[in-house]
Amino acid sequence: MPRMRISNFGPIHQGREDNDGWIDFTKVTIFVGNQGSGKSTLAKLFATFAWIEKALVRGDYEKKWFERKNRLQGQFLRYHRLENYLSSDDAKPSMIEYEGDAYTITFSKGQLSVEERVAGQTYDLPQIMYVPAERNFISYVRNPQELKLSSDALKEFLSEFDNAKAALRGGLQLPINGAELEYDKLNDTLNIRDDTYKLRLTEASSGFQSAVPLFLVSHHLAHKVHSDIERASTDQTEPMSAVEVERFKHLVAEIYANESLTTEQRRAALSVISARFNKTAFVNVIEEPEQNLFPASQWAVMMQLLALNNLGAANRLVLTTHSPYIVNFMSLAIEGNHLRHKIGGRTGGEALLERLRRIIPLEALIDGGDVSIYQSDERTGSIQKLPTTDGIPSDRNYLNEQLMRGNELFDGLLDIEQELAA
């Protein structure tokens, strides 16, 4: 399980207060907190360092290339516009530590260092996608490809959005209002339709414009990785990109040029290299999945995201959110999973499972131990893990506290009204 430890970086000062500062990225990891508290910063850093680890495993670049001075700041932090988040206080320098399954990557005192972990450790090569909050911008304009986008993350998302459109065959059922998505390849337009209407995505509501890119890309990549895994399990060859083919050929040539290797050793080495290019996990990092959505639609989108995440054992879902409903929905998914196990094979279990299925799809259920929810505090720059009871996230969190705060304020208004009436 990957984990990170961060201090003195942008809005994050002391970092996590317990667990020796480590933030664990479980199968589902959620960050909540006020604006400017560091939620997106944490998600972006995780996506960045997970990609660096992937590039190291795949052999895109040598370790020394990543360790060159200002490489992290000038190239990788700039990708997510984080280069100015580094501390300028020599007494409190920025510290970022990432511990993955294959590599430990540390940024300390302005220098990046990379260390390989225990040899032979299992590593699932991931497809990493960062879904930015600005995604609805792609849906709103008619020809986003012609725009001069300043965000590299948004450019990459647009590229995957185009790939997902091109791969769409027939209609795709959307998790909102029973609507369906279809792609008009001739006019390069996405249309939303149901039994009574059909309109272009550019003309749809802001909720559709935010949810469609998120769902389409997530659905496309999750199923693509799932298909790759299934093909690999049946010994079918997965096509590689042109760059991967050239890199593979180079590595193969090095193996055959090494005369000290036996035939069996060469075969084993080739097997290891080939496995590097088979993506066996989907890491989906999403900013504000609830954006512009009614609570019922937020629930429907979350169920789909959880189901897509459950397609692969090594998949991970990382979310940032301002919505109290997202945390509450996770509680439902965890409790539903608990009930599924209790039902088991008992007499009458099928009827109970059907009742459970009508409340929440079984494919969206998740174990409480696979969920971590963190609260970031903009006042102290600290991070706390939300406590749980029997695996269920506590109701005592920032988002629910804001709802309770509204009730307290209303009670205060009623007190004034009663005094006036007296």
N, C-alpha and C positions, 0 to 999 in steps of 0.2 A: 504494500500500500504506500503510495507516494505521500510525502509530507513536506511542509515548508515552515521555516522560522524566519520572521521578518522583524526588523526594528529600524526606526529612524529613516523611514522611506515615505515621502509624501505625508499623508494624514496619519500614517501608522507610526506611532512613536515607540511605545514599550512592547507592542505586539501582544501575543496571547499571554495571559497572566499566569496560567498554570501549565501543566504538561511540559515543563521545561521550555515553554515557548512554541512548541510544535503544533502546527495545524494539520490534522490528518484529513486527507482527501479520500473519503470512503466512496462507495458506489454512488451515493447521492450526497452532495455537499451544498449547503445553502448559506448565503451570507445576507443578513438583514442589518438595517441601521439607517441612520439619517443621511441626508445628502452630505457628501464630503467626508464621510466617516471611513472610507477605504474599501468599501465592498467591491467595486469594480477593479480597484487596484489589486486586490488579492486575486481576483479571477484572472486578470490580465497577466499577472506575474506567473500564476500557475500554468496558464496556456503557453507562455513564453519559455519557461524552463522545461516543460514537458516536451516542447518541440525541439529544444536544444538536445535533450537526452535522446530523442528519436533520431535526430541527425547524427549523433555520435554512434549510436548502435548500428545505423544503416551504413555508416562510413561516408557520409556526404563530405565531411571535412575532418581533418585531424584535430586532436585535442588542442594542440598548440595554436591552431587558427582561432579557436574560441577564446583562448587565454590572452590574446594580444591586447595591448592597452587600448582602452576605450571601445573595444569591440561590442561589449554589452550595451554601453550607453549609446554609441553612435549608430548601431544597427538594430539591435533587438528591442531596447527600451523605446526607441524612436518609433518603432512599428505601432506601438499602442500609445504614443505620445506621453511616455513616462520618463523621458530623459531628464526633465527638470525636477523630478521628484527626489533625486539624490540629495542627501544632506550636504550642506556647505559648512556645517559646524564640525571642526576637527575633533572637538571633544565628544561629539555624538555622531560618529560616521554611520552611514547606511550599512546594514548587514542583511544579506539575503542568503538563506541556505535552503537548498532543495535536495531532498533525498529520494531518489526514484528506485525502481527495481534494478536498474543497470548501472546508474552513475550517481555520484554525489557531486553537486555543483554548488560552489560557494562564491559569493561576492563579498569581499571584506577589504576595507581600506583602499577602495578604488580598483581592486584587482580581482579578476575572475579566475578561479582554479577548478579543475575537473579531476575527479578520481573515480576510477572504475571500481564497482563494488565486487562482491564475491563472484568469481568466475563460475559460469554455469547456472547462475540464477535465472529463473524463468522471467522472460520479458515479452509482453504482448505489444507488437508494433502497432501504434494507434493511428487512426485517422482523427486529426485534431481540428475541430471547428470552433471558432469564436463568433458568436452571433451578437453583433453590436446593437445597442439601443436605437441607433439611427436607421435600422433596417426598413422602417416604414417609408423612408425617403425613396428607397428603390422602387417601392410599389406606386408611389404617387406620381413620379415622372414617367412619361411615355417611352423615352429612350435613354435609360440610365447609362448605357455603354458610352454615350457621347459626352457624358459629364466629365469634368476634370476633378475627380474626387481627391481630396487631400488626405484622407484616411486610408492607410494601407490595409488596415483590418477590414474596412468597408469594401475596398477593392477586391480583396480575396473572397469576401462573402458574396459579392456580386458575381464573381467568377463561378463559385459553387452554385449560386442561384441559377445562372444560365445553364450549367450542367444538369441541374435537377429538372429544369424546364424541358431540355432536350430529351431527357430520359423518360419523361412522362408519357405514358401510353394509356389512352382512354381517359376516364375521369378518375379523380382522386377524392375520396370522401373526406371532407373537412370536419374537424371536431366542433364546429360552430353552426348552430341553427339547422343542422341537417343539410347544409349546402355542399355542393360538389365543385371541384376545381377542374378546369379543362384548359389545354394549351392549344391555341391556334398558331400552328407553326408557320403558315403562310404569311400571316400578319404580325407574327412575333408578339402575341398578346395573350395574357392569362384572363380567363373569364370565370366568373362565379355564377352558378345557376342553381335553382331548385325547381319545383313544379310550377312556379308562378312567374319567375323572372330570370333574366340572364343579363349580366352587365360586366363590363371590364373591371379588372382589379383597380385600375387608376381612378375609377368612378365610384368605388365601393367605400364603405365607412372606414374610419381610421382603425377600428378594431380588426377588420379584415386585412387592411394594408399592413398592419403590424404582425398579425398572426400567420398569414399565408407564407411570407418568406421564411419565417421561423419554422413552421411545420413542414413546408415543402423540402427545404434543405435538410432538416433533421431526418425526415422520413427517407429521403433519397440516400443519404450517407449511411444511416443505420442499416437499411436493407442491403446496400451495396457491400458493406463490410460483412454482414451476415451471409450473403451469397458467396463472398470470397472464402469465408471459413468453411462453408458447406462444400464448395468446389475443392478446397484443399483436402478436406476429409475423404473425398472420393478420388484423390490423386489426379484431378483435372488441373491443367496448367492455367494459371491466371496471367493474362497479358500484362507486361510491364510498360511503363512509359519509355520514350526514346532515351531520356537521360538515365533511367534505371538500367536499361539494356546495355548502354555503353559502360556504365559503372560495373555491371555484372560481368561483362566481357573482360574488363581490365582485371578484376579480381580472379576470374577463372584463369586468365593467362598467367598471373602470378603463381597460382597453385601448380599449374603444369610446368612452370619454369623451375620450380623447386625440386631438384632431383633427389633430395634426401627423403622425400615422402614416398611411402609405398602406395600401391594402387588402392588399398583399403583406406589409407589415410587421406588420399586425394578425394575419394568418394565421400568420406565423412566431412571433409572441409567444404566440398561443394554443397552438401546437404545443409550445412550451417549457413552458408552464404545465401542460398535460395530462400531459406526460411526468413531471412531478414526482410525480404521484400513483400511478404504476405501480411497484410494488415489484419490483425486479429482482435482489434478493439476500436470502439468509437468513443472518443472523448468529446462531449458536447458541452461547451461553456456558453451560457446564455445570460445576457443582461435583460432583466425585467420581462420575464415571459408574460406577465399580466398586463403589459402595456396596452392601454385603451380598451380593455376588455371588461365586460360585465362579469360579476362573480361567477355565475353559472358557466360562462364561457372560459373563465380562468380554470375552473375545475376540469372542464372537458379537455382543454389543452394540456393541463398537467397530467391527466390520465394517459393521454397519448404519449407524452414525453417519457413517462415512467415505463410504459409498455415498450417503447423503442429502446430504452435503456436496458430493459430486461432481455432483449434479443441476444445479448452476448454476455458471458460471465465476466469478461474483463472490461466491459463498457463502464463509463463514468459520466455522470450528469452533474454539472456545477452551475448553480443559479445565483443571481443577485436579485433581490426583490424588496419592494416597499409594501407588498400586499400582505395583510394578516391572513388572508384566505389561503395563501400558498402553504404557510406553516400548518394551518388547520387541516388542509387537504392531505398533507403528509401524515398527520395523525390518523386520518381515516385509512390511508393505504397501509399503515403499519398495523393498526388494530384489525383491519380486514385480513391481513396475512396471519396474524395471531389466531383469528377465528378459523381460518382455513385449515391450519394445522390441528386445531382442537377438534374440528369436525372429522378429519381423517377418514377412516373407513368404517365409521360407526353406522349402525342401522339407521336408515332414514337420512344418511349423510347427503345423498344426491339432492334431495329436496332442500336441505339447508344450504348446500352449495349454490343451488339455483337462486335462492333468496339473496345470498351474498353477492352473486354475480349481478343481480338487478340493482344492487346498491353501488358496487364498484367492480369493474372488469377484473377478473382474476389475473390477467396478464400484467396489470398495473400494480399488483401487491408487492410489498417489499418488507424485508426484515428490519426491525428497529436498529439492529446492530450495524446495518449498512447505510445508516443515515446520520449525518452530522450537520447541525445547524449552529452557526456562529453569529454572535452579535458584535458589531463594531461600534465603538463610542467615539464620536468626533471631538468630545471635550478632552478626553485623556489620551486618545490615540491608542486605546487598548482593545483587545479582542477577547471575548468570553464565549465558551461553548455553552449552548443552551442545555440545561439539565433535563434529564428524562425520568419518567416513572414507568417501570415495566416496558421500557423501550419507546414510550409515547413522549414526544416533546412537551416540555412544560408550557402551560398557558401564560406563565409569567415571562413574557418577552416584550421587547420594545413596541412591537406592532399592536399587540393586544392591550398594552398599557395605554397607548394613545386612544384606543376605543373607550377604555374605562375612564380616561381623562375627560372625554366628551360627556360621559354620564355625570361625572363629578361637577363639571361646569354647569350642566343643566340643573343639577340639584341646587347649586348655589343661586341660580336664577329663580328657582321656585321658592327658596328661602326668602329672597327679597320680595317676591310677589305676595307671600303670606304676611310679611311684615307690613306691606302696603295695605293689604286687606284688613289688617287689625287696626 
